[in-house]
Amino acid sequence: MSDDAAAVEGTLLVPIANAETAARQFETALDIATDRSYRILLVYVVDVPPQLSLTDGRRYLLEDEDERMLSDAAARVEAHGVPVDKRIRVARGVATGILGVADRHDVDAILLGWRGRPPRPDVVLGNHIDSVLQNAACDVLVQRIKTPRPDPVESVLVPIAGGPHEGLSTDAAASIACRNDAAVTLLHVRDPDDPEQTQADAEALLANAADAFDGIPSLERELVERDDVAGTITDWTADHDVTVLGVSRGGLIQRALLGSISEAVGRHAANTVVLAKRYESVSSRLRRLFSGR
């Protein structure tokens, strides 16, 4: 085993569809992989319609330019000193291909690119993104790639609410901040009419979240009282380069949560947004359900 292979502590799967979207995912992927000593596994999925066999799909649908794009992407990652592998997956659907690679290679996290298009009936972020969020047996990060991420990143906004996916969002934000020497602002928006949360509770949430940013030289904690939580967070995004937040309680994948805080911020933020969903096994979800957390 090589020294590089021995040093790898996990795998980040990055599905890519074209050169433009891949470029906008790379900065975040490199930040996370470098900070966590992950390798990056790039995958291009050939989506084969029912009228073709999978073998014919690869023969007739996979273009030379697709293979070149994948090789160029791998070379770019390797140039940054990050271990990288690449795969072409032939499947009945993009989500099926991504999930198949994730399972086969036992990946630790998936980083998806999202264009931020308007929602459609029964679709929240997009057909394959919704499916991966719902079915992946690993952590999932969704980066809105409608606009390029600033280079370098100078400030990261991290909304804090105490949800089950917040640990992943603070970890990802810390990786981005460390790699870019960026300032971090932790923001909690407290609804003054919420009888279940006191100001002391809100301050404790911010204090607990700050532990993930040990070593970040510029860290601020902001407690704001507003009844419009999503709108307030969205307003704050205008003063930062990147926003990283955990999926709202219950997730992004239920139709009833179309107006959830995380989706609203992800769709309307003024900067680059990364949404984080921590993997929870069925037993973990049941324990949290019955414990009321």
Summary of the structure (lengths in Angstrom):
residues: 293
radius of gyration: 19.3
end to end distance: 43.2
largest distance: 62.1
contacts: 963
relative contact order: 0.13
helix: 43%
strand: 24%
